[in-house]
């Protein structure tokens, strides 16, 4: 198990972690958006985090494995599957973190558990991830969750440069180096701490045929190419929710 990361902006919790996960072949797609477009979609108690005056929306497809709760073995059907999230960046009580508009997953059991344990907007989806002969990762996701807005992603992507840790103060550091997530439930705000090594980010290229992930959450992305980064692997510890507001 990885130790607490020295790159954290605040110390890792001293209480026992709840869960561990391994993340594989992540593509970070980011668009600059106006803060006012997001404000009504995020609880007022959370400050939208901005960089150079702009908010950012990210779509992140990847694979997960090795998921298990502390002291328990991996649960069949809920330990290895693709995941896809739509996110932005917020801050509460001095801790910058991630706010999820949606998270799609190929495991019905994982969706059920995450909705109840973490109050996160998870949705069931039919998903596939495969490595093409040309080295690109082919990623497909189609939301199947009953009653949820239609949301689909079809893309292929590949790293195109060396892996480097983001420098503090850079846009890459602002987007990637986040060590907590926020959720809301019954008008309360919760925080979950996470811990991992610095992100090994690589520049990336992607060719996207279908992307309705943001539109499904009534978020309208600018008609421009996204900022792209790739990360091969990340080993993660996650703590349970703590009510902060």
C-alpha positions as CSV (number, residue, x, y, z in Angstrom):
1,X,0.0,0.0,0.0
2,X,1.3,3.4,-1.0
3,X,2.3,5.8,1.9
4,X,0.7,9.2,2.4
5,X,1.8,11.5,-0.4
6,X,4.3,14.2,0.4
7,X,2.9,16.3,-2.4
8,X,-0.4,16.9,-0.6
9,X,-1.4,20.5,0.2
10,X,-2.5,19.3,3.6
11,X,-1.7,16.2,5.7
12,X,-3.6,13.0,4.9
13,X,-6.1,11.9,7.6
14,X,-4.8,10.0,10.5
15,X,-7.9,7.9,10.7
16,X,-8.0,4.6,8.7
17,X,-8.9,4.8,5.1
18,X,-12.1,3.2,3.9
19,X,-11.3,1.9,0.4
20,X,-8.5,1.4,-2.1
21,X,-8.6,1.5,-5.9
22,X,-6.3,1.3,-8.9
23,X,-7.0,3.6,-11.9
24,X,-5.8,2.8,-15.4
25,X,-5.4,4.6,-18.8
26,X,-7.0,7.9,-17.8
27,X,-7.8,10.6,-20.4
28,X,-8.4,14.1,-18.9
29,X,-10.4,16.2,-21.3
30,X,-10.9,19.8,-20.1
31,X,-12.8,22.8,-21.4
32,X,-12.7,26.4,-20.1
33,X,-16.3,27.5,-19.2
34,X,-17.9,30.6,-17.6
35,X,-18.4,30.2,-13.9
36,X,-22.0,31.5,-14.1
37,X,-23.0,28.5,-16.3
38,X,-22.1,26.1,-13.4
39,X,-23.2,28.2,-10.4
40,X,-26.8,27.0,-10.2
41,X,-25.8,23.4,-10.5
42,X,-23.5,23.4,-7.5
43,X,-24.5,24.0,-3.8
44,X,-24.1,27.7,-2.8
45,X,-21.9,26.6,0.1
46,X,-19.2,25.5,-2.3
47,X,-17.0,28.0,-4.0
48,X,-16.3,27.3,-7.6
49,X,-12.5,27.1,-8.1
50,X,-11.2,29.0,-11.0
51,X,-7.9,29.4,-12.9
52,X,-7.1,32.8,-14.5
53,X,-10.7,33.8,-14.0
54,X,-12.3,30.7,-15.7
55,X,-14.0,27.6,-14.4
56,X,-13.1,24.3,-16.0
57,X,-15.2,21.2,-16.8
58,X,-13.5,17.8,-17.2
59,X,-14.6,14.6,-18.8
60,X,-12.4,11.7,-17.6
61,X,-12.8,8.1,-19.0
62,X,-10.7,5.3,-17.4
63,X,-10.6,1.8,-16.0
64,X,-10.7,0.8,-12.3
65,X,-9.4,-2.4,-10.7
66,X,-8.4,-3.7,-7.3
67,X,-11.4,-2.0,-5.6
68,X,-11.9,-3.2,-2.1
69,X,-13.1,-2.0,1.2
70,X,-10.7,-2.0,4.1
71,X,-10.2,-5.5,5.7
72,X,-12.4,-7.1,2.9
73,X,-11.4,-8.9,-0.3
74,X,-12.5,-7.5,-3.6
75,X,-16.2,-8.1,-4.3
76,X,-16.9,-9.9,-7.6
77,X,-18.7,-7.7,-10.0
78,X,-17.7,-4.5,-8.2
79,X,-13.9,-4.5,-8.2
80,X,-12.9,-4.1,-11.9
81,X,-14.9,-2.0,-14.5
82,X,-14.7,1.1,-16.7
83,X,-15.8,4.5,-15.2
84,X,-16.4,7.9,-16.8
85,X,-16.9,11.1,-14.9
86,X,-18.0,14.7,-15.6
87,X,-16.5,17.1,-13.1
88,X,-15.5,20.6,-12.1
89,X,-13.5,22.0,-9.3
90,X,-14.6,23.6,-6.0
91,X,-13.3,24.7,-2.7
92,X,-14.8,24.6,0.9
93,X,-13.1,25.7,4.1
94,X,-9.7,26.1,2.4
95,X,-9.6,22.7,0.7
96,X,-9.8,22.5,-3.1
97,X,-11.5,19.4,-4.4
98,X,-13.6,17.8,-7.1
99,X,-17.4,18.2,-7.7
100,X,-19.0,15.5,-9.9
101,X,-22.0,16.2,-12.1
102,X,-22.2,12.6,-13.1
103,X,-20.2,9.3,-12.9
104,X,-21.0,6.4,-15.2
105,X,-19.9,2.9,-14.4
106,X,-20.3,-0.5,-15.9
107,X,-20.9,-2.2,-12.5
108,X,-24.5,-2.1,-11.2
109,X,-23.3,-3.1,-7.8
110,X,-20.7,-0.4,-7.7
111,X,-23.3,2.2,-8.8
112,X,-25.6,1.1,-6.0
113,X,-22.9,1.2,-3.4
114,X,-21.4,4.6,-4.4
115,X,-24.8,6.3,-4.4
116,X,-25.5,5.1,-0.9
117,X,-22.0,5.3,0.7
118,X,-20.8,8.5,-1.0
119,X,-24.0,10.3,-2.2
120,X,-22.5,10.7,-5.6
121,X,-24.6,10.8,-8.9
122,X,-23.5,7.4,-10.3
123,X,-25.3,5.9,-13.3
124,X,-25.3,2.5,-14.8
125,X,-23.8,2.3,-18.3
126,X,-22.8,-0.2,-21.0
127,X,-19.1,0.4,-21.5
128,X,-16.1,-1.1,-23.3
129,X,-12.4,-0.3,-23.3
130,X,-10.0,-2.0,-25.7
131,X,-6.4,-1.5,-27.0
132,X,-6.3,-1.1,-30.7
133,X,-3.5,-2.4,-32.9
134,X,-2.3,1.2,-33.5
135,X,-1.8,1.7,-29.8
136,X,-4.9,3.8,-29.2
137,X,-7.3,3.1,-26.4
138,X,-10.9,2.7,-27.8
139,X,-13.4,3.8,-25.2
140,X,-17.2,3.5,-25.5
141,X,-19.9,4.3,-23.0
142,X,-23.7,4.5,-23.3
143,X,-25.8,5.3,-20.2
144,X,-28.5,2.7,-19.4
145,X,-29.6,3.9,-16.0
146,X,-33.4,4.0,-15.9
147,X,-34.9,7.5,-15.9
148,X,-31.5,9.2,-16.4
149,X,-30.7,11.5,-19.3
150,X,-29.1,9.9,-22.3
151,X,-25.3,10.3,-22.1
152,X,-22.8,8.7,-24.5
153,X,-19.1,8.9,-25.2
154,X,-17.2,7.3,-28.1
155,X,-13.5,8.3,-28.3
156,X,-10.0,6.9,-28.9
157,X,-7.0,8.3,-27.3
158,X,-3.2,7.8,-26.8
159,X,-0.3,9.5,-25.0
160,X,2.1,11.5,-27.2
161,X,4.8,12.6,-24.8
162,X,6.8,11.9,-21.7
163,X,5.1,11.6,-18.2
164,X,5.8,14.6,-15.9
165,X,4.5,15.7,-12.6
166,X,2.6,19.0,-12.9
167,X,4.4,22.1,-11.4
168,X,2.6,23.9,-8.6
169,X,0.9,27.0,-9.9
170,X,0.4,25.6,-13.4
171,X,-3.0,24.8,-15.0
172,X,-2.1,21.1,-15.1
173,X,-1.5,21.2,-11.3
174,X,-4.8,23.0,-10.7
175,X,-6.7,20.4,-12.7
176,X,-5.1,17.2,-11.6
177,X,-3.7,17.6,-8.1
178,X,-6.9,17.3,-6.1
179,X,-7.0,15.4,-2.8
180,X,-10.7,15.4,-1.8
181,X,-14.1,15.2,-3.4
182,X,-17.4,16.9,-2.3
183,X,-20.9,15.6,-2.3
184,X,-24.3,16.9,-1.1
185,X,-27.1,15.1,0.6
186,X,-30.2,16.5,2.3
187,X,-28.8,20.0,2.2
188,X,-25.6,19.0,3.8
189,X,-22.1,19.1,2.3
190,X,-19.7,16.2,2.7
191,X,-16.0,15.8,2.0
192,X,-14.1,12.6,1.3
193,X,-10.3,12.7,1.5
194,X,-8.3,10.9,-1.1
195,X,-4.5,10.2,-1.4
196,X,-2.2,9.3,-4.2
197,X,1.2,10.0,-5.7
198,X,1.6,13.1,-8.0
199,X,-0.1,12.5,-11.3
200,X,2.2,11.2,-14.1
201,X,0.7,13.4,-16.8
202,X,1.4,13.0,-20.5
203,X,0.2,15.1,-23.4
204,X,-2.4,13.2,-25.3
205,X,-4.3,13.1,-28.5
206,X,-8.0,12.0,-28.8
207,X,-10.5,11.5,-31.6
208,X,-14.0,11.8,-30.3
209,X,-17.0,10.7,-32.5
210,X,-19.7,11.1,-29.9
211,X,-19.8,13.2,-26.6
212,X,-23.1,14.0,-25.0
213,X,-21.8,13.7,-21.4
214,X,-21.9,17.4,-20.5
215,X,-25.1,18.1,-22.4
216,X,-26.8,15.4,-20.3
217,X,-26.2,17.6,-17.3
218,X,-27.3,20.8,-19.1
219,X,-23.7,22.0,-19.4
220,X,-22.7,23.4,-22.8
221,X,-19.0,23.1,-23.8
222,X,-17.4,25.6,-26.1
223,X,-16.9,24.7,-29.7
224,X,-13.1,24.2,-29.4
225,X,-10.6,21.4,-28.8
226,X,-10.2,20.3,-25.2
227,X,-7.0,20.4,-23.3
228,X,-5.9,16.7,-23.2
229,X,-3.7,14.8,-20.7
230,X,-3.1,11.1,-20.3
231,X,-2.1,9.1,-17.1
232,X,-1.2,5.4,-17.3
233,X,-1.8,4.5,-13.7
234,X,-2.7,5.8,-10.2
235,X,-3.0,3.9,-6.9
236,X,-5.5,5.6,-4.6
237,X,-6.7,5.5,-1.0
238,X,-10.1,6.9,-0.2
239,X,-11.6,7.9,3.2
240,X,-15.3,7.9,4.1
241,X,-17.5,11.0,3.9
242,X,-17.3,13.6,6.6
243,X,-20.1,16.2,7.0
244,X,-18.6,19.7,6.9
245,X,-21.6,21.9,6.4
